[in-house]
């Protein structure tokens, strides 16, 4: 009986030992399994880092919800990065806008400091608004959007126009034909006087330059529609056509000649006469009737010549003078 019990006990111990040994064997990962587990851990971490949002950087525009409004400060929830804060000078710069803000409102602002001593992300509403306006200006320039804006001031070079709080410049050279100051003697005071007549008027303009870094906003009254209409008129003319016109103004670089309603061409100073021309105004004034020849047609511009309708003195000079011949002359200009 004792031997039988002893034998049974030995068999039981052997079974338990075998079971424990099998379990240990099953729980121990093989070398490939361990490598796969490590790779999976790396993949999860890599995916997590890639999918985590990038914290806002200085100069970026961020959007959040107003979480609290204190005395001369506004708190913005910028989940998941913490809280933004508009305070101090930035609050004072935008106080007129911030007075209308309530808790729960969405607001866009520019990051000026990614973390102050209190752990807040400092924000600027004014700078954000400026950045957004310049962004809109760039879009308006890209799409040639026509804007109706009032003339604020005038100077000798053109007009000052304001758009969304930013002052821009409309050069006199970019005015439409009907607004261009035609001053017979080119007197700058008279030009200014003519430009001042446009102050307060609304003009249809497009943006041709929008440079936030330079703070440069340039307008033109020569919009797409006017350009298309002018191109259509100009296309009726060909190089070599001889036309009757009327001088509308003389400037330092030439003379403008009207060849039909709302269409002018330029006779460059070099095309006024075969001789040297120093002062265009001494030759022509507004209202003079002239005959011109078309010498170039390009897009919405037409170039004219007066001298090409006259005999070229250089063609007869070769018959009158010979190489090596000594002649007398008069000095007319020296530099």
Secondary structure as UniProt FT lines:
FT   HELIX           2..27
FT   HELIX           31..51
FT   TURN            58..59
FT   STRAND          61..70
FT   TURN            71..72
FT   STRAND          73..77
FT   TURN            79..80
FT   STRAND          83..87
FT   HELIX           88..93
FT   HELIX           95..98
FT   TURN            99..100
FT   TURN            103..104
FT   STRAND          106..113
FT   TURN            117..118
FT   STRAND          121..124
FT   HELIX           125..143
FT   STRAND          147..155
FT   TURN            156..157
FT   STRAND          158..163
FT   TURN            164..165
FT   STRAND          166..171
FT   HELIX           172..174
FT   TURN            177..179
FT   TURN            184..185
FT   HELIX           188..196
FT   TURN            197..200
FT   STRAND          202..211
FT   TURN            212..215
FT   STRAND          216..220
FT   HELIX           224..234
FT   TURN            235..236
FT   TURN            239..240
FT   STRAND          242..251
FT   TURN            252..253
FT   STRAND          254..260
FT   TURN            261..262
FT   STRAND          263..268
FT   HELIX           269..271
FT   HELIX           280..282
FT   TURN            286..287
FT   STRAND          289..298
FT   TURN            299..300
FT   STRAND          301..305
FT   HELIX           307..309
FT   HELIX           313..320
FT   TURN            323..324
//
